[in-house]
């Protein structure tokens, strides 16, 4: 009651509201498939068949710090900054390559970088249930010999139950990732070959289940698992004041 946030408290009536300010940590992993939007490489006398036959898989390990605030009783905004490790495997074994006497097999593209971004959550609930939609935008700055750019947009609708200090929810996650790489790639027997590739997520949606436990009105722990066309895990610890 002593805090200026959230604004328009009267909209909540006599419902108890969370403490307005929060800080937390996230640890996130994900496995998914990519589609190739475009692929070019400078290798005289060599041509590539249908790029859609190239299978691309992606693994992500992501760690960040998060700060958030309840601006309105139904609106939370947040910012994140952290580190990400991305390992992408490009499988050429099923695509026809003319002018090249050897198979390229599966080539790895691995890099790490600083990820930053933000977003907002719209939420409504009672003492027994809640519903929410979280939208997150991130971008990754990378370092290394390969010039890489990664940006993402995620939307996560959830519907959950509240049992005393526990929360349980189901939902989904829409994820759109645009990943670009360019530079010199070391190919077997060929040495450094200039290339450029644009990737995007093959499947935009997956299912989500999760559970959370509130130690008090100041601290909560949440675990989430995503499954279906894409798998992910999320660990979150949040402290409020």
Buried (B, 14 or more C-beta within 10 A) or exposed (E): EEEEBBEEBEEEEEEEBBBBBBBBBBBBBBBBBBBBEEBEEEBEEEEBEEBEBBBBBBBBBBBBEBBBBBBBBBBBBBBBBBEBBBBBBBBBEEBEBEEBEEEBEEBEBEBBBBBBBBBBBBBEBEEEEBBBBBBBBBBBEBEEEBEBBBBBBBBBBBEBEBEEEEBEBEBBBBBEBBBBBBBEBEBEEEEEBEBBBBBBBBEBBBBBBBBBEBEEEEBBBBEBEBEEBBBBBBBBBBBBE
